[in-house]
C-alpha cells in the first residue's frame, strides 16, 4: 500500500472515529433527556412527600442518598416512611 493510500485510509478512519464519538455523545444526551423526562413527575411527587415526612419526623435537614454527608449527629433514615406515604398517595 502506498504512502498516499495509507494516509487516505488514516483520514477515513479518523473521520469515522469522530463521527462515532459524535453519535455516542448524541445518544448519551438523548438518553439523559429521556431519563429526566420520565423521572421528573415522580421526583416532583416525592419532593412533597419528603417535605411532609421530614417535618413530621422533626429533622433539621434531609439529603438524597447520592449526596455525600460529611457529618451527621444521628442517622435517621426516612426512606421507608417516604415510600409508604408515596404508595398511599399514588397507588398504582
N, C-alpha and C positions, 0 to 999 in steps of 0.2 A: 504494500500500500504506500503510495507516495505521501510526501510530507503535506502536500496540499489536501489530499483526501483525508489524511488523519486530522488535519486542522478543521476541515469542514465537518467531519464526524464529531469532533470535540465540541464545536459550536452548537451542533444539533443536540447533543446530549446536554449541554448547559442550558439550552432553551427548554428542553423537555423537563429538566430538573427545576428550573424557575417556574414553569407552568404548573408542575406538580405541587410545589410549595404554595403557589397562589391558590390552587384549588383546595389544598388542605386547609389553608387559612380561611377560605370562604366557607368550607364545610364546618369548621370549628365555630366560626361566627354564627352560622345558621343554627347549629345545634344549641349554642349558648342562648340565642334569641328564643328558640322554641322552648327551651327549659325555663327561661324566665316567664314566658307567656303562660306556660302550663302551671308553674308553681305560684305565681303571683296571687291568684284568687285564694288559694289555700293559705298562703302566708298572711294575707290580709285578714282572713277569718281567725287564724291562730293568734295574731297580734292582739286582738281584742280579748281573747281568752287568756293569754299570758298576762295582760294587764290586770284582769279581774282576779286571776289566781294569785298573782303577786301581791296585790293589795289585800286580798283575803288572808294570805299567809303572812302578812306583815313583814315583808322583806324590803330591804333598802334598795337593792339593785338586782336585776335579773340579766343573765348573759345567755347568749346562744352557746351551744356545745362547741361550735367552731371557734369561739373566742378563747384566747389564751388568758387564763386567770392567774395572775402572779401571786395573789394572796387572798385568802378568804377567812373571815373569823370562824365561821362554821359552815359546813357544807349542807345545803338544803336543796335537794333535787325536786323540782316541781313538775317534772316531765309527766309522771303518771296522772297528776291532777289535771294538767292541761289536756292530755289525751282523753281522759274521762269526760271532761266538760265539752271538748270538741265533739266527741261521739254523741253526747246528749243533745247538743245544739244542732248538729248536722248529721243526723242518721242517714245511712245510705239507702 
